[in-house]
Amino acid sequence: MRTRLLALSVLGVAVALAGCHRATRPDGTRVDKKGVTDMGGFETFVATHPTQEQFKTMYPGVQLMLPGTISTMEIRYDNTRFFPQLDSSGHIIGGDFH
């Protein structure tokens, strides 16, 4: 009985830790899930007019607040909430953090 409990406990810990890996972007750089810290790199990326899917792939820790998205009125200083400006085809052409 104790052996089964130990085995299940070890299995549970292994499954829980399996999701704690470090993610990488398609270009090989490490994903920082906190927010944008390299503003120069971020501005260069936005200048390429990415799609919403490309943005979410490159910056998974940043909440993309599209027009019509409901959000709280809290003020964030960690660059984790980006309000984009979109062109007619839905590509991101600018925006700012709130």
C-alpha distances in whole Angstrom, upper triangle without the diagonal:
4,5,5,6,9,10,11,12,14,15,17,19,20,21,23,25,26,28,30,32,36,38,41,44,46,49,46,46,43,42,43,41,43,46,49,50,53,55,58,55,54,58,59,56,57,61,59,59,55,54,51,49,50,50,46,45,47,46,43,43,46,46,49,51,53,56,55,51,51,50,49,52,51,52,50,51,49,50,47,49,52,55,56,60,60,63,64,61,58,58,57,61,60,59,57,55,54
4,5,5,6,8,10,10,12,14,15,16,18,20,21,22,24,27,28,30,34,36,40,43,45,47,44,44,41,40,40,39,40,44,47,48,50,53,56,53,52,56,57,54,56,59,58,58,54,53,50,48,49,48,45,44,45,44,41,41,44,45,48,50,52,55,54,50,50,48,48,51,49,50,48,49,47,48,45,48,50,53,55,59,59,62,63,60,57,57,56,59,59,57,56,53,53
4,5,5,6,9,10,11,12,14,15,16,18,20,21,22,25,26,28,32,34,38,41,43,45,42,42,39,39,39,38,40,43,46,47,49,52,54,52,51,55,55,53,54,58,56,56,53,52,49,46,47,47,44,42,44,43,40,40,44,44,47,49,52,55,54,50,50,49,49,51,49,51,48,49,46,48,45,47,50,53,54,58,58,61,62,59,56,56,55,58,58,56,55,52,53
4,5,5,6,8,10,10,12,14,15,16,18,20,21,24,25,27,31,33,36,39,41,44,41,41,38,38,38,36,38,42,45,46,48,51,53,51,50,53,54,51,52,56,54,54,51,49,47,44,45,45,42,40,42,42,38,38,42,42,45,47,49,52,51,48,47,46,46,49,48,49,47,48,45,46,43,45,48,51,52,56,55,58,59,56,54,53,53,56,56,54,53,51,51
4,5,5,6,9,10,10,12,14,15,16,18,20,22,24,26,30,32,35,39,40,43,40,40,37,36,36,34,36,40,43,44,46,49,51,49,48,52,52,50,51,54,53,53,49,48,45,43,44,44,40,39,41,40,37,36,40,40,43,45,47,50,49,46,45,44,44,47,45,46,44,45,42,44,41,43,46,49,50,54,54,57,58,55,52,52,51,55,54,52,51,48,48
4,5,5,6,9,10,11,12,14,15,17,18,21,22,24,28,30,34,37,39,41,38,38,35,34,35,33,35,38,41,42,45,47,50,47,47,50,51,48,50,53,52,52,49,47,45,42,43,43,39,38,40,39,36,35,39,40,43,45,47,50,49,46,45,44,44,47,44,46,43,44,41,43,40,42,45,48,50,53,53,56,58,55,52,52,51,54,53,52,50,48,48
4,5,5,6,9,10,11,12,14,15,16,19,21,23,26,29,32,35,37,39,36,37,34,33,34,32,34,38,41,42,44,47,49,46,45,49,49,47,48,52,50,50,47,45,43,40,41,41,38,36,38,37,34,34,38,39,41,44,46,49,48,45,45,44,44,47,45,46,43,44,41,42,39,42,44,47,48,52,52,55,56,53,50,50,49,52,52,51,50,47,47
4,5,5,6,9,10,10,12,14,15,18,19,22,25,27,31,34,36,38,35,36,33,32,32,30,33,36,39,40,42,45,47,45,44,47,48,45,46,50,49,48,45,43,41,38,39,39,36,34,36,35,32,32,36,36,39,41,43,46,45,42,41,40,41,44,42,43,41,42,39,40,37,39,42,45,46,49,49,52,53,51,48,47,47,50,50,48,47,45,45
4,5,5,6,9,10,11,12,14,17,18,20,24,26,30,33,35,37,34,34,31,30,30,28,30,34,37,38,40,43,45,43,42,46,46,44,45,49,48,47,44,43,40,38,39,38,35,34,35,34,31,31,34,35,38,40,42,45,44,41,40,39,39,42,40,41,38,40,37,38,35,37,40,43,45,48,49,51,53,50,47,47,46,49,48,47,46,43,43
4,5,5,6,9,10,11,12,15,16,18,22,24,27,31,33,35,32,32,29,28,29,27,29,33,36,37,39,42,44,41,41,44,45,42,44,47,46,46,43,42,39,37,37,37,34,32,34,33,30,30,33,34,37,40,42,45,45,41,41,40,40,42,40,41,39,39,36,37,35,37,40,43,44,48,48,51,52,50,47,46,45,48,48,46,45,42,43
4,5,5,6,9,10,11,13,15,17,21,23,26,29,31,33,31,31,28,27,28,27,29,32,35,36,38,41,43,40,39,43,43,41,42,46,44,44,41,39,37,34,35,35,32,30,32,31,28,28,32,33,36,38,40,43,43,39,39,38,39,42,40,41,38,39,36,37,34,36,38,41,43,46,46,49,50,47,44,44,43,46,46,45,44,41,42
4,5,5,6,9,10,12,14,16,20,22,25,28,30,33,30,30,27,26,26,24,27,30,33,34,37,39,41,39,38,41,42,39,41,44,43,43,39,38,35,33,34,33,30,29,31,30,26,26,30,30,33,35,37,41,40,36,36,35,35,38,36,37,35,36,33,34,31,33,36,39,40,44,44,47,48,45,42,42,41,44,44,42,41,39,39
4,5,5,6,9,11,11,14,18,20,24,27,29,31,28,28,25,24,24,22,24,28,31,32,34,37,39,37,36,40,40,38,39,43,42,42,38,37,35,32,33,32,29,28,29,28,25,25,28,29,32,35,37,40,40,36,36,35,35,37,35,36,33,34,31,32,30,32,35,38,39,43,43,46,48,45,42,41,40,43,43,41,40,37,37
4,5,5,6,9,10,12,16,18,21,25,27,29,26,26,23,23,23,22,24,28,30,31,33,36,38,35,35,39,39,36,38,41,40,40,37,36,33,31,31,31,28,26,28,27,24,24,28,29,32,35,37,40,40,37,37,35,36,39,36,37,34,35,31,32,30,32,35,38,39,42,42,45,46,44,41,40,39,42,42,41,40,37,38
4,6,5,7,10,12,16,17,21,23,25,28,25,26,23,22,22,21,23,26,29,31,33,35,37,34,34,37,38,35,36,40,38,38,34,33,31,28,29,29,25,24,26,25,22,22,26,27,29,32,34,37,37,34,34,33,33,36,34,35,33,34,30,31,28,30,32,35,36,40,40,42,44,41,38,37,37,40,40,39,38,35,36
4,6,6,8,11,14,16,20,23,25,27,25,25,21,20,20,18,20,24,27,28,30,33,35,33,32,35,36,33,35,38,37,37,33,32,30,27,28,28,24,23,25,24,20,20,24,24,27,30,32,35,35,32,31,30,30,33,31,32,29,30,27,28,25,28,30,33,34,38,38,41,43,40,37,36,35,39,38,36,35,33,33
4,5,5,8,12,14,17,21,23,25,22,22,19,18,18,17,19,23,25,26,28,31,33,31,30,34,34,32,33,37,36,36,33,32,30,27,27,27,24,22,23,22,20,19,23,24,27,30,33,36,36,33,33,31,31,34,32,32,29,30,26,27,25,27,30,33,34,38,38,41,43,40,37,36,35,38,37,36,35,32,33
4,6,7,11,12,16,19,21,23,20,21,18,17,18,17,20,23,25,26,28,31,33,30,29,33,33,30,32,35,34,34,31,30,28,25,25,25,22,20,22,21,18,19,23,24,27,30,32,35,35,32,32,31,32,35,33,33,30,31,27,27,25,27,29,32,33,37,37,39,41,38,35,34,33,36,36,35,34,32,33
4,6,9,10,14,16,19,21,19,19,16,14,15,14,16,19,22,24,25,28,30,27,26,30,30,27,29,32,31,31,28,27,24,22,22,22,19,17,19,18,15,15,19,20,23,26,28,31,32,28,29,27,28,31,29,29,26,27,24,24,21,24,26,29,30,33,33,36,37,35,32,31,30,33,33,32,31,28,29
4,7,9,13,16,19,21,18,17,14,13,13,12,14,18,20,21,23,26,28,25,25,29,29,27,28,32,31,31,28,27,25,23,23,22,19,18,18,17,15,15,18,20,23,26,29,32,33,29,29,28,28,31,28,28,25,25,22,22,20,23,25,28,29,33,33,36,38,36,33,31,30,33,32,31,30,27,28
4,6,10,13,16,17,14,14,11,11,12,12,15,18,19,20,22,25,26,23,23,27,27,25,27,30,29,29,26,26,24,22,21,21,18,16,16,16,14,15,18,21,23,26,29,32,33,30,31,29,30,32,30,30,26,26,22,23,20,23,25,28,29,32,33,35,37,35,32,30,29,32,31,30,30,27,29
4,7,10,13,14,11,11,7,7,9,10,13,15,16,17,18,21,23,20,20,24,24,21,24,27,26,27,24,24,22,20,19,18,16,14,14,14,12,13,16,19,21,25,27,31,32,29,30,28,29,31,29,28,24,24,20,20,18,21,23,26,27,30,30,33,35,33,30,28,27,29,28,28,27,25,27
4,7,10,12,9,9,6,6,8,9,13,14,15,17,17,20,21,18,18,21,21,18,21,24,22,23,20,20,19,16,15,15,13,11,10,11,10,11,14,17,19,23,24,28,30,27,28,27,28,30,28,27,24,24,20,19,17,20,21,24,24,27,27,30,32,29,26,25,23,26,26,25,25,23,25
4,7,8,6,6,4,5,9,11,14,15,15,16,16,18,19,15,16,19,18,16,19,21,20,21,18,19,18,16,14,14,13,10,9,10,10,12,15,18,19,23,24,28,30,27,29,28,29,31,29,28,25,24,20,19,18,20,20,24,23,26,26,28,30,28,25,23,22,24,24,24,24,23,26
4,5,5,5,6,6,10,11,15,14,14,15,15,17,17,13,13,16,15,13,15,18,16,17,14,15,15,13,10,11,10,7,6,8,9,12,14,16,17,21,22,26,28,26,28,27,29,30,29,28,24,24,20,18,17,19,19,21,20,23,23,25,27,24,22,19,19,21,21,22,22,21,24
4,5,8,10,10,14,15,18,18,17,18,17,19,18,15,15,18,16,13,16,18,15,17,14,15,15,13,10,12,12,8,8,11,12,15,16,19,19,23,23,27,29,27,30,29,31,33,32,31,27,27,23,21,20,22,21,23,22,24,23,24,26,23,21,19,19,21,22,23,24,24,27
4,6,9,10,14,16,19,18,16,17,15,17,16,13,14,16,14,12,15,17,15,17,14,16,17,15,12,13,14,11,9,12,14,17,18,21,20,24,25,28,31,29,32,31,33,34,33,31,28,27,23,21,21,23,21,24,22,24,24,25,27,25,23,20,19,21,22,23,24,24,27
4,7,9,12,15,18,18,17,17,16,18,18,14,15,18,17,15,18,20,18,20,18,19,20,17,14,15,15,12,10,13,14,16,18,21,22,26,27,31,33,31,33,32,33,35,33,31,28,27,23,22,21,23,23,26,25,27,27,28,31,28,26,23,22,24,24,25,25,25,28
4,7,9,12,15,14,13,13,12,15,15,11,13,16,15,13,17,19,18,20,17,19,19,18,15,14,15,12,9,11,13,14,16,19,20,24,26,29,31,29,31,29,31,32,30,28,25,23,20,19,18,21,20,24,23,25,26,28,30,28,26,23,21,23,22,23,23,22,25
4,6,9,12,12,12,12,12,15,16,13,14,17,17,15,18,20,20,21,19,20,20,18,16,15,14,12,10,10,11,12,14,18,19,23,25,29,31,28,30,28,29,30,28,26,23,22,18,17,16,19,20,23,23,26,27,29,31,29,27,24,22,24,23,23,23,21,24
4,6,9,10,10,11,12,14,16,13,13,16,16,14,16,19,19,20,17,18,17,15,14,12,11,9,8,7,8,8,11,14,16,20,22,25,27,24,26,24,25,27,25,23,20,19,15,14,13,16,17,20,20,23,24,27,29,27,24,22,20,22,21,21,20,19,21
4,6,7,8,9,10,13,15,13,12,16,17,15,17,20,20,21,19,20,18,17,16,14,12,12,10,8,8,7,9,13,15,19,21,25,27,24,25,22,23,24,22,20,17,16,12,12,11,14,15,19,20,23,24,27,30,28,25,23,21,22,21,20,19,17,19
4,6,9,10,13,15,17,15,14,18,19,17,18,21,22,22,19,19,17,16,16,13,11,11,10,8,6,4,7,10,13,16,19,23,24,21,22,19,20,22,19,18,15,15,11,11,9,12,14,18,19,22,24,27,29,28,24,23,20,23,21,20,18,16,17
4,7,9,12,14,17,16,14,17,19,18,18,22,23,23,21,21,19,19,18,15,14,14,13,10,9,6,8,10,14,16,19,23,24,21,21,18,18,19,17,15,12,11,8,8,7,11,13,17,18,22,24,27,30,29,25,24,21,23,21,19,17,14,15
4,6,9,10,14,13,11,14,16,15,15,18,20,20,18,19,17,17,16,13,12,13,11,8,9,6,6,9,12,14,17,20,22,19,20,17,18,18,16,14,10,10,6,5,5,8,10,14,15,19,21,24,27,26,23,21,18,19,17,15,13,10,12
4,6,7,10,9,7,10,13,12,12,15,17,17,16,18,16,17,15,12,13,13,11,8,10,8,7,11,12,15,18,21,23,20,21,19,20,20,18,15,12,10,7,5,7,9,10,13,14,17,20,23,26,25,22,19,16,17,15,14,12,10,12
4,6,9,9,8,11,13,13,14,17,19,20,19,21,20,20,18,15,16,16,13,11,13,11,11,14,16,18,21,24,26,24,25,22,23,22,20,17,14,11,8,8,10,13,13,16,17,20,23,25,29,28,25,22,19,20,17,16,14,12,15
4,6,5,6,9,10,11,12,14,16,18,17,20,19,20,17,15,16,16,13,11,15,13,13,16,17,20,22,25,28,26,27,25,25,25,23,20,17,14,12,10,12,15,14,17,17,20,22,24,28,27,24,21,18,18,16,16,14,13,17
4,5,5,6,8,10,10,12,14,16,16,19,18,20,17,14,16,17,13,12,15,14,13,16,16,18,20,23,26,24,25,23,24,23,22,19,16,13,12,9,12,14,12,15,15,17,19,22,25,25,22,19,16,15,13,13,11,11,14
4,5,5,6,9,10,11,13,15,16,19,19,21,18,15,18,18,14,14,18,17,16,19,18,21,22,25,28,26,28,26,27,27,25,22,19,17,15,13,16,17,15,17,17,18,20,22,25,25,23,19,16,15,13,14,13,14,18
4,6,5,6,9,10,11,13,13,17,17,18,15,13,15,15,11,11,15,15,14,17,17,20,21,24,27,26,28,26,27,27,26,23,20,18,16,13,15,17,15,17,16,18,19,21,25,24,21,18,15,15,14,15,14,15,19
4,5,5,6,9,10,11,11,14,14,15,13,10,13,13,10,9,13,13,11,14,13,16,18,20,24,22,24,22,24,24,23,20,17,16,14,11,12,13,11,14,13,15,16,18,22,21,18,15,12,12,11,11,11,12,15
4,5,5,6,9,10,11,14,15,17,14,12,15,16,13,12,16,16,14,16,15,17,18,20,24,23,25,23,25,25,24,21,19,17,16,13,15,15,12,14,12,13,15,17,20,20,18,14,11,10,8,10,10,12,16
4,6,5,7,9,11,14,16,17,14,12,16,16,12,13,17,18,16,18,17,19,20,23,26,25,28,26,28,28,27,25,22,21,19,16,17,18,15,17,14,15,16,17,21,20,18,15,12,11,11,13,14,16,19
4,5,5,8,7,11,12,13,10,9,12,12,9,10,14,15,14,16,14,17,18,20,24,23,25,24,27,27,26,24,21,20,18,15,16,16,13,15,13,14,14,16,19,18,16,12,10,10,10,12,14,15,19
4,5,5,6,10,11,13,10,8,12,13,11,11,14,16,13,15,13,15,15,17,21,20,23,22,24,25,24,22,20,20,18,14,15,14,11,12,9,10,11,12,16,15,13,9,7,6,6,9,11,13,17
4,5,8,11,13,15,13,12,15,16,14,15,18,19,17,18,16,18,18,20,23,23,26,25,28,28,27,25,23,22,21,18,19,18,15,15,12,12,12,13,16,15,14,10,8,7,8,11,13,16,19
4,6,9,12,13,10,11,14,14,13,14,18,19,18,19,17,19,18,20,24,24,27,27,29,30,29,28,25,25,23,19,20,19,16,17,13,13,13,13,15,14,13,9,9,8,10,13,16,18,22
4,7,10,12,10,9,13,14,13,14,17,19,17,17,14,16,15,17,20,20,24,24,27,27,28,26,24,24,23,19,19,18,14,14,11,10,9,9,12,10,9,6,5,5,8,11,14,17,20
4,7,8,6,6,10,10,10,11,14,16,14,15,12,15,14,16,20,19,22,23,26,27,27,26,23,24,22,18,18,17,14,14,11,11,10,11,13,11,9,6,6,8,10,12,15,17,20
4,5,5,6,9,10,11,12,14,16,14,14,11,14,12,15,17,17,20,21,24,26,26,26,24,25,23,19,18,17,14,14,11,12,9,10,12,9,7,5,6,9,12,13,16,18,20
4,6,5,6,9,10,10,11,14,12,11,8,10,9,12,15,14,17,18,21,23,23,23,21,22,21,17,15,14,12,12,10,11,10,12,13,11,8,7,7,11,12,13,15,16,18
4,5,5,6,9,10,10,13,12,12,10,13,12,16,17,16,19,20,23,25,25,25,23,24,22,19,17,16,14,15,13,15,13,15,16,13,11,10,10,14,15,16,18,18,21
4,5,5,6,8,10,13,12,13,11,15,14,18,20,19,22,22,25,26,26,26,23,24,21,18,16,16,14,15,13,15,14,15,17,14,12,10,10,13,14,16,17,18,21
4,5,5,6,8,10,9,10,8,12,12,15,18,16,19,19,22,23,23,22,19,20,17,14,13,12,10,12,10,13,12,15,17,15,12,10,8,11,12,12,14,14,17
4,6,5,5,8,8,8,8,11,12,16,18,15,18,18,20,22,22,21,19,20,17,14,12,12,11,13,12,15,15,17,19,17,14,12,12,15,15,15,16,15,18
4,6,6,10,10,12,11,15,16,19,21,19,22,21,24,26,25,24,22,22,19,16,14,15,14,17,15,18,17,20,21,19,16,14,14,17,17,18,18,18,21
4,6,9,9,12,12,15,17,20,23,20,23,22,24,25,24,23,20,20,17,14,13,14,13,16,15,17,17,20,22,20,17,14,13,16,16,16,17,16,19
4,5,6,8,9,13,15,18,21,18,20,19,21,22,21,20,16,16,13,11,9,11,10,13,13,16,17,20,22,21,17,15,13,16,15,15,14,13,16
4,6,8,9,13,15,19,20,17,19,18,19,21,20,20,17,17,14,12,10,11,12,15,15,18,19,22,24,22,18,17,15,18,18,17,17,15,17
4,7,9,13,15,19,20,17,18,16,17,19,17,17,13,14,11,9,7,9,10,14,15,19,20,23,26,24,21,19,17,20,18,17,15,13,15
4,6,9,12,16,17,14,15,14,15,17,15,14,11,12,10,7,4,6,7,10,12,15,17,20,23,22,18,17,14,16,15,13,12,10,12
4,6,9,13,14,11,12,10,12,14,14,13,11,13,11,9,6,5,6,9,10,14,15,19,21,20,17,16,14,16,15,13,12,10,11
4,6,10,11,9,11,11,14,15,15,15,14,15,14,11,9,6,5,6,7,11,12,15,17,17,13,12,10,13,12,10,10,10,11
4,7,8,6,8,8,11,13,14,14,13,15,15,12,10,7,6,5,7,10,11,15,17,17,13,13,11,14,12,10,10,10,10
4,6,6,9,10,14,15,17,17,17,19,19,15,14,10,9,6,7,8,9,12,14,14,10,11,10,13,12,10,12,12,13
4,6,9,11,14,15,17,18,18,21,21,18,17,13,11,8,8,9,9,12,13,14,11,13,12,14,13,12,13,14,14
4,6,9,13,14,17,18,19,22,22,20,18,14,14,11,12,12,13,15,16,17,14,16,15,18,17,15,16,16,16
4,6,10,12,15,16,17,20,20,17,15,12,12,10,11,13,14,17,18,18,15,17,15,18,17,15,15,15,14
4,7,10,12,14,16,19,19,18,15,12,13,12,14,16,17,21,21,22,19,20,19,21,20,17,17,15,14
4,7,9,11,12,15,16,15,13,10,11,11,14,17,18,22,23,24,20,21,19,21,19,16,15,13,11
4,6,9,10,14,15,15,13,11,13,13,17,19,21,25,27,27,24,24,22,24,22,18,16,14,11
4,7,9,13,15,15,14,12,14,13,17,19,22,25,27,28,25,25,23,24,21,18,15,13,9
4,6,10,12,13,12,11,13,14,18,20,23,27,29,30,26,26,23,25,22,18,15,12,9
4,7,9,10,10,10,12,13,17,19,22,26,29,29,26,26,22,23,20,16,13,10,6
4,6,7,7,7,10,12,16,19,22,26,28,29,25,24,21,22,19,15,12,8,6
4,6,8,9,11,14,17,20,23,26,30,30,26,25,21,22,19,16,12,8,8
4,6,8,11,14,16,20,23,26,29,29,25,24,20,21,18,16,12,9,9
4,6,7,10,13,16,19,22,25,25,22,20,17,18,15,12,9,6,7
4,7,10,12,16,18,22,25,24,21,19,16,18,15,13,11,8,9
4,7,10,13,16,19,22,22,18,17,14,16,14,11,9,6,6
4,6,10,12,16,19,19,15,14,11,12,10,7,6,5,7
4,7,10,13,16,17,13,13,10,11,9,5,5,6,7
4,6,10,13,13,10,9,6,7,6,4,6,9,11
4,7,10,11,9,8,6,6,5,5,8,11,13
4,7,8,5,5,5,6,7,8,12,15,17
4,5,5,6,7,6,9,11,15,18,20
4,6,8,10,10,13,15,18,21,23
4,6,9,10,14,16,19,22,24
4,7,9,12,13,16,19,21
4,6,9,11,15,17,20
4,6,8,11,14,16
4,7,11,14,17
4,7,10,14
4,7,10
4,7
4
